[in-house]
Amino acid sequence: MSSLKKLKAKQKKKPVSNALKLVLFFNKLEKQNLIEFKNNAVYIYRVLLTLGDKPQLFEQNLYSYAVSTGFIKRGDQLKIIDIETDAVIK
């Protein structure tokens, strides 16, 4: 029984559950009109990119979400555009 507890303690989070959380997070942002995908670009409020400890990770997750949902094709560049000013951020 104790070896079973040790095994459970050593388990890492499953990528599937993390991916599901990301999909739900970005779906929530879309429903709240905080992000919008169109024409190989994501329109987003600039402040959302600065939230959290690692903004680069947020952008990577955003790209992965866009590819997995079919908004862009893998290998295409995702343009990040500010909703308020229509300025290209990246």
C-alpha positions in Angstrom: 0.0 0.0 0.0 2.8 2.4 0.8 4.4 1.8 -2.6 1.1 2.8 -4.2 1.1 6.1 -2.3 4.7 6.7 -3.4 3.7 6.1 -7.0 0.8 8.5 -6.8 3.1 11.1 -5.3 5.6 10.8 -8.1 3.0 11.2 -10.9 3.1 14.4 -12.8 0.1 16.3 -14.1 -1.3 14.7 -17.3 -0.8 16.8 -20.5 -4.4 16.0 -21.5 -5.8 17.7 -18.3 -3.6 20.7 -18.8 -4.6 21.0 -22.5 -8.3 20.8 -21.5 -7.8 23.6 -19.0 -6.2 25.7 -21.6 -9.0 25.1 -24.1 -11.6 25.9 -21.5 -9.6 29.1 -20.5 -9.4 30.4 -24.1 -13.0 29.5 -24.8 -14.0 31.5 -21.7 -11.9 34.5 -23.0 -13.6 34.2 -26.4 -17.1 34.1 -24.9 -16.3 37.2 -22.9 -15.1 38.9 -26.1 -11.6 39.4 -24.7 -10.0 37.6 -27.6 -11.1 37.1 -31.2 -9.6 35.0 -33.9 -9.9 36.0 -37.6 -7.7 36.0 -40.7 -4.7 34.2 -39.1 -4.7 36.8 -36.4 -5.8 37.0 -32.8 -7.3 40.3 -31.6 -6.5 40.6 -27.9 -6.3 43.2 -25.2 -2.7 44.0 -24.6 -3.0 43.7 -20.8 -3.9 40.0 -21.2 -0.4 39.3 -22.6 1.3 40.8 -19.5 -0.7 38.8 -17.0 1.1 35.9 -15.3 4.8 35.2 -14.8 5.7 34.0 -18.3 4.1 36.0 -21.1 6.0 34.0 -23.7 4.3 30.8 -22.4 0.9 32.5 -22.8 1.7 33.3 -26.4 2.8 29.7 -27.1 -0.4 28.4 -25.5 -2.4 30.8 -27.6 -0.7 29.6 -30.8 -1.3 25.9 -29.7 -5.0 26.7 -29.1 -5.3 28.4 -32.5 -3.8 25.5 -34.3 -5.8 22.8 -32.4 -9.1 24.6 -33.0 -8.3 25.2 -36.7 -8.1 28.9 -36.7 -4.7 28.7 -38.3 -2.6 25.9 -39.9 0.5 24.5 -38.2 3.5 26.4 -39.4 1.6 29.6 -40.1 2.5 32.6 -38.1 -0.1 33.9 -35.7 -0.4 37.7 -35.7 -1.3 39.2 -32.3 -3.2 42.5 -32.7 -4.4 44.9 -30.0 -8.2 45.1 -30.0 -8.3 48.7 -28.9 -5.8 50.2 -31.4 -5.5 47.6 -34.2 -1.8 47.8 -33.7 0.2 44.7 -34.5 1.9 43.5 -31.2 3.7 40.4 -32.7 
